Amino acid sequence: MPTYDYLCEANGRVVEVSHKMSESLSTWGEVCARAGLDLAGTPARAAVRRLISGGAVVSSGSLGSTERPCDYGTPCGSCACQPE
């Protein structure tokens, strides 16, 4: 299942939760229930909004590959590409 980040403006917290693409959460209570968190004093009806986040694109040809993007000259800056 994909993961999504939700921001509660009432308390400023961002929480990552997993749910189906067809679902959308709209309250802090829904986010906490899905993430297994306590409301921590924030009203369950407090509105949340889903944040836009970049997703990783995985092609079927790269599944199981151990090659790094920088092996092909593409800079990626990830820890896998940093010299030890």
C-alpha positions as CSV (number, residue, x, y, z in Angstrom):
1,M,0.0,0.0,0.0
2,P,1.3,3.5,-0.7
3,T,2.2,5.9,2.1
4,Y,1.1,9.5,2.5
5,D,2.1,12.4,4.7
6,Y,-0.7,14.2,6.5
7,L,-0.3,17.6,8.3
8,C,-2.5,18.6,11.2
9,E,-2.5,22.3,11.3
10,A,-4.0,22.3,14.9
11,N,-0.8,20.8,16.3
12,G,1.7,21.2,13.5
13,R,2.5,17.4,13.3
14,V,3.1,15.5,10.1
15,V,2.3,11.8,10.2
16,E,3.0,9.2,7.6
17,V,0.3,6.6,7.1
18,S,-0.4,3.8,4.6
19,H,-3.8,3.4,2.9
20,K,-5.3,2.6,-0.5
21,M,-5.0,5.2,-3.2
22,S,-8.8,5.4,-3.3
23,E,-9.0,6.5,0.4
24,S,-8.4,9.9,1.8
25,L,-8.2,10.8,5.5
26,S,-9.7,14.2,6.7
27,T,-9.4,14.3,10.5
28,W,-6.6,13.9,13.0
29,G,-8.6,11.0,14.6
30,E,-8.5,9.1,11.4
31,V,-4.8,9.7,10.9
32,C,-4.0,8.6,14.5
33,A,-6.1,5.5,14.2
34,R,-4.4,4.5,11.0
35,A,-0.9,5.2,12.4
36,G,-1.6,3.7,15.8
37,L,-0.9,7.0,17.6
38,D,-2.5,8.7,20.6
39,L,-4.5,11.9,19.9
40,A,-2.0,13.6,22.3
41,G,-4.6,16.3,23.3
42,T,-5.5,17.3,19.8
43,P,-9.3,17.0,19.0
44,A,-10.1,14.0,16.9
45,R,-12.1,16.2,14.6
46,A,-9.2,18.5,13.8
47,A,-8.7,18.8,10.1
48,V,-5.7,17.4,8.3
49,R,-4.5,17.8,4.8
50,R,-2.5,15.4,2.7
51,L,0.9,16.8,1.7
52,I,2.3,16.5,-1.8
53,S,5.4,14.3,-1.8
54,G,7.6,13.0,-4.5
55,G,7.3,9.3,-5.3
56,A,9.9,6.9,-6.5
57,V,9.4,5.5,-9.9
58,V,10.4,1.8,-10.1
59,S,10.5,0.1,-13.5
60,S,10.0,-3.6,-13.6
61,G,13.4,-4.0,-15.3
62,S,15.2,-2.5,-12.3
63,L,13.6,-4.8,-9.7
64,G,16.3,-6.9,-8.1
65,S,19.1,-4.8,-9.7
66,T,22.0,-4.0,-7.5
67,E,23.4,-1.3,-9.8
68,R,23.5,2.3,-8.6
69,P,22.3,5.3,-10.7
70,C,25.9,6.6,-10.6
71,D,27.1,3.5,-12.3
72,Y,25.6,4.9,-15.4
73,G,26.9,8.5,-14.8
74,T,23.7,9.8,-13.2
75,P,24.5,11.7,-10.0
76,C,22.2,10.7,-7.2
77,G,23.9,11.7,-4.0
78,S,22.4,8.8,-2.1
79,C,24.4,7.1,0.6
80,A,24.9,4.1,-1.7
81,C,26.9,6.3,-4.0
82,Q,29.1,8.0,-1.4
83,P,32.7,6.8,-1.2
84,E,33.5,4.9,2.0
